[in-house]
Amino acid sequence: SLDDDEADRLATQVLDADEAWVDEIAWSIAVTDVELLRWILEQGGEDLFGENAEGIYALDGELGYASLVELDEGKTTLELIGEDGAFQLEPDDYYMYVVYPRAYLELPSTWDGDFWRTFFVEDDTHGQTLLDAVADAETLAEAAERLGTWMQSFMTFGYGTNELWPIEIYFAQFGSCGQYSILTTAAAKTVFIPTVTVSARADDHEWNEFWDGRWVMWDNSLGEIGANPN
């Protein structure tokens, strides 16, 4: 378990947070493994949980297909515009598939001083920010398609890479299906698309799925949505 000083440092992140952000910060801390929390603290990264929550709320109102909803019991969720119309995401799914500040296998931290959730909204190294790419989307599916087009405009598929940090992959502009899936997850969470990474070890393949009332296959390494990755 964490010692008193470590626990106090994390508790401060919750106690000093904007009231609206408390549930996002507290949930993320609560589900993170103790040894991983200790590693984050050793790096001086406890502010990451607050930066993550602040980045979420800064984007509210900027996306036509998604908006935050504050619930009576102190929880938050998203109202999303899906293929069959508007629906509310289950709060636990919002926290797991949108809020949690980890894309896949990388440790929750900054890369060269930047955190992916805030970085992708503002960086236009490849000609267009992620926010610009999806801002006019009216549905989740349209946002996913636009995000894929944005990625494919600068990514090249290839093997022999092992980058895990989303921003690192973004600057490398190269990777196999694993790098594509990591970058997809981080980018999707950034713009409120509930997303999970899926692996088929027998086929040595990874892709994503996004929630639109059901899990929809989403493979940006192949440029496909709703298709079997094989």
Buried (B, 14 or more C-beta within 10 A) or exposed (E): EBEEEBBEBBBEBBEEBEEBBBBBBBBBBEEBEEEEBBBBBEEEBBBBBBBBBBBBBEBBEBBBBBBBBEEEEEBBBBBBBBEEEEBEBBBEBBBBBBBBBBBBEBEBBBBEEBBBBBBBBEBEEBEBBBBEBBBEBEBBBBBBBBBBBBBBEBBEBEEEBEBBBBBBBBBBBBBBBBBBBBBBBBBBBBBBBBBBBBBEEEEEBBBBBBBBEEBBBBBBBBBBBEEEBE
